[in-house]
Amino acid sequence: MFDVIVVGAGCAGLTFSKFVAEKGFRVLVLEKEKSLCVKPCGEYATNYDFGGVRFDEIYGSRKGLNKRYNHFFLDYYGEKVKINAELIDIDKKIVYKELARQAVKNGAEIRMGEKVKQIKRCNGFIEVDGKKARLVVGADGYSSTVRRFVGGKKPMYFTGIRAFAKKDLDTPTFFVNDDYTINGYAWAFPKKGGLVNLGVGGFFRNDNLKKGFEKFCEDFGVKPFSVEGGIGPCSPPIKSYYDNVLLVGDSCSQISALSGGGISIAMFCALKAAETANKFLKKGVLSSKRLKEYEVSWRKVLMSPLRESFFLANVNNSPLKKLLPKKFVTNLLKWRASSKSLL
Ligand SMILES: Cc1cc2nc3c(=O)[nH]c(=O)nc-3n(C[C@H](O)[C@H](O)[C@H](O)COP(=O)(O)OP(=O)(O)OC[C@H]3O[C@@H](n4cnc5c(N)ncnc54)[C@H](O)[C@@H]3O)c2cc1C
C-alpha cells in the first residue's frame, strides 16, 4: 500500500513527490515514457512572486538554470514593446533530472516506462493498475488519464511547433502576427551556444500552423532543426480536487492561456498540493471536502491572473483585434505584465 501514487513525472509530479516524500510518506511515481522530459518546450520559466514564493525557490537548485532576463520583447505586428518580467532560460532535461534526484533522495520511488491504464476505487482506497494508494495525483498532462477517471472536464487545447536554429539573439521575444498564426503567437528564445529555441503556437488544431512556422523561420532568417509538435491546455483551470484524488499542472489546465507558459505555475500548484496532502495524509482524511483546501490555496494566488490571461488570449484570437489601435493593445499588455497575467 502506498500513501500516494503520482501519475506522470513532469515538473508537476516530480515537485509534488519531493515535498511529500520529504515528510516520510510512501510515494510511487509512474511515468509512461522511458526517459524524463520528452515533450517539446520553449524551455523558459517565468520567475514571478507567487504570494511569497518563486520558481527557483520551489526548484531549490541552480542546476540547469542558465541566463536570467528581467524583461522580454513583444513584437506586435512589427512594433517592439519592452515588457518587464523575469524569465529564466532553463535546460529542462537537467531540471527534470534534478527534480527526480531530489524526490528519490527524499524517499520517492520512480518507475519509468509504466503507462497507467486502469484506475478504480476500492474500499476507500484507489487502485492504479493493481497498486493501492490512499491518494492519487494526476500530474499526467493534457490528456490526463486521472482526469478522465474522476470525470473532469477536458480543457480546450493549443497546438505548437518547436524547433532550434543557429542565431545570436539578445532578448527573448514573442511575435504576434497573422502571417505566423491567426490565433496565437510565435516565439524566439536565446539559448546557450548561439542557438535559439523558436516556434509557433495557436488555439485549437491549426492546419496553417506549419505554413506559419515556415514563414516565421524565413522572416527570422534561420534554418530550423529538431522540429517537433506539441499540445497543451488553454482554458482557465478546471476543478483540481476529488475524493482521494488531486489534479496538478496541465492535467487541470494550470497554465497561462496567453503565453502557453506552465512550468512555474505547475510547480507552484504542486507545492500547494503537497502542503494539503501532507496535512490530510497525516490526519487520515482524504475526502474532497478536506482536499478542497488545495484548490483554495492556489486559486488565491493564481485564479485572477489566469482568468485575465485567458481573456487577453481571447482578445488576441479575435478578428476584432484588428480594429483596436496598436498603441492601445501594446500599452494594455505592458500594463498587465506586472499583474502576472502574461505569465
Ligand atoms: C510546444 C510547447 C512549448 C512550451 N513552452 C513552454 C515554455 O517555454 N515555458 C513554460 O513555462 N511552459 C511551456 N510549455 C508548457 C509546459 O510544457 C507545461 O505547462 C508543463 O510541462 C506542465 O507540466 P506537467 O508536469 O503538468 O505536465 P507534463 O510536462 O505534460 O508531464 C506529464 C507527464 O505525464 C506522463 N504521462 C501522461 N499520461 C501518463 C500515463 N497514463 N501514465 C504514466 N505517465 C503518463 C507524460 O509522459 C509526462 O511525462 C510549452 C508547451 C508546449 C506544448
PDBQT file of the ligand as one rigid body, heavy atoms in Angstrom, charges set to zero:
ROOT
HETATM    1  C1  LIG A 401       5.341  23.417 -27.734  1.00  0.00    +0.000 C 
HETATM    2  C2  LIG A 401       5.251  23.803 -26.274  1.00  0.00    +0.000 A 
HETATM    3  C3  LIG A 401       6.138  24.748 -25.741  1.00  0.00    +0.000 A 
HETATM    4  C4  LIG A 401       6.067  25.105 -24.387  1.00  0.00    +0.000 A 
HETATM    5  N1  LIG A 401       6.973  26.019 -23.903  1.00  0.00    +0.000 NA
HETATM    6  C5  LIG A 401       6.906  26.391 -22.585  1.00  0.00    +0.000 A 
HETATM    7  C6  LIG A 401       7.855  27.318 -22.047  1.00  0.00    +0.000 A 
HETATM    8  O1  LIG A 401       8.788  27.784 -22.697  1.00  0.00    +0.000 OA
HETATM    9  N2  LIG A 401       7.708  27.685 -20.730  1.00  0.00    +0.000 N 
HETATM   10  C7  LIG A 401       6.715  27.183 -19.940  1.00  0.00    +0.000 A 
HETATM   11  O2  LIG A 401       6.624  27.570 -18.752  1.00  0.00    +0.000 OA
HETATM   12  N3  LIG A 401       5.822  26.299 -20.435  1.00  0.00    +0.000 NA
HETATM   13  C8  LIG A 401       5.898  25.872 -21.718  1.00  0.00    +0.000 A 
HETATM   14  N4  LIG A 401       5.004  24.941 -22.202  1.00  0.00    +0.000 N 
HETATM   15  C9  LIG A 401       4.008  24.360 -21.280  1.00  0.00    +0.000 C 
HETATM   16  C10 LIG A 401       4.676  23.367 -20.336  1.00  0.00    +0.000 C 
HETATM   17  O3  LIG A 401       5.410  22.423 -21.088  1.00  0.00    +0.000 OA
HETATM   18  C11 LIG A 401       3.635  22.650 -19.463  1.00  0.00    +0.000 C 
HETATM   19  O4  LIG A 401       2.734  23.572 -18.927  1.00  0.00    +0.000 OA
HETATM   20  C12 LIG A 401       4.318  21.900 -18.321  1.00  0.00    +0.000 C 
HETATM   21  O5  LIG A 401       5.218  20.960 -18.849  1.00  0.00    +0.000 OA
HETATM   22  C13 LIG A 401       3.264  21.194 -17.460  1.00  0.00    +0.000 C 
HETATM   23  O6  LIG A 401       3.879  20.252 -16.637  1.00  0.00    +0.000 OA
HETATM   24  P1  LIG A 401       3.089  18.943 -16.153  1.00  0.00    +0.000 P 
HETATM   25  O7  LIG A 401       4.046  18.246 -15.255  1.00  0.00    +0.000 OA
HETATM   26  O8  LIG A 401       1.757  19.319 -15.649  1.00  0.00    +0.000 OA
HETATM   27  O9  LIG A 401       2.783  18.081 -17.471  1.00  0.00    +0.000 OA
HETATM   28  P2  LIG A 401       3.761  17.382 -18.478  1.00  0.00    +0.000 P 
HETATM   29  O10 LIG A 401       5.052  18.117 -18.580  1.00  0.00    +0.000 OA
HETATM   30  O11 LIG A 401       2.963  17.173 -19.730  1.00  0.00    +0.000 OA
HETATM   31  O12 LIG A 401       4.064  15.977 -17.803  1.00  0.00    +0.000 OA
HETATM   32  C14 LIG A 401       3.105  14.956 -17.757  1.00  0.00    +0.000 C 
HETATM   33  C15 LIG A 401       3.829  13.623 -17.665  1.00  0.00    +0.000 C 
HETATM   34  O13 LIG A 401       2.859  12.586 -17.501  1.00  0.00    +0.000 OA
HETATM   35  C16 LIG A 401       3.226  11.487 -18.297  1.00  0.00    +0.000 C 
HETATM   36  N5  LIG A 401       2.006  10.686 -18.553  1.00  0.00    +0.000 N 
HETATM   37  C17 LIG A 401       0.928  11.040 -19.315  1.00  0.00    +0.000 A 
HETATM   38  N6  LIG A 401      -0.003  10.056 -19.282  1.00  0.00    +0.000 NA
HETATM   39  C18 LIG A 401       0.501   9.070 -18.496  1.00  0.00    +0.000 A 
HETATM   40  C19 LIG A 401       0.009   7.795 -18.085  1.00  0.00    +0.000 A 
HETATM   41  N7  LIG A 401      -1.180   7.335 -18.478  1.00  0.00    +0.000 N 
HETATM   42  N8  LIG A 401       0.795   7.031 -17.258  1.00  0.00    +0.000 NA
HETATM   43  C20 LIG A 401       2.003   7.472 -16.828  1.00  0.00    +0.000 A 
HETATM   44  N9  LIG A 401       2.520   8.680 -17.209  1.00  0.00    +0.000 NA
HETATM   45  C21 LIG A 401       1.772   9.463 -18.014  1.00  0.00    +0.000 A 
HETATM   46  C22 LIG A 401       3.830  12.133 -19.541  1.00  0.00    +0.000 C 
HETATM   47  O14 LIG A 401       4.658  11.237 -20.244  1.00  0.00    +0.000 OA
HETATM   48  C23 LIG A 401       4.609  13.298 -18.924  1.00  0.00    +0.000 C 
HETATM   49  O15 LIG A 401       5.926  12.944 -18.571  1.00  0.00    +0.000 OA
HETATM   50  C24 LIG A 401       5.064  24.537 -23.554  1.00  0.00    +0.000 A 
HETATM   51  C25 LIG A 401       4.169  23.586 -24.075  1.00  0.00    +0.000 A 
HETATM   52  C26 LIG A 401       4.251  23.225 -25.423  1.00  0.00    +0.000 A 
HETATM   53  C27 LIG A 401       3.278  22.191 -25.964  1.00  0.00    +0.000 C 
ENDROOT
TORSDOF 0
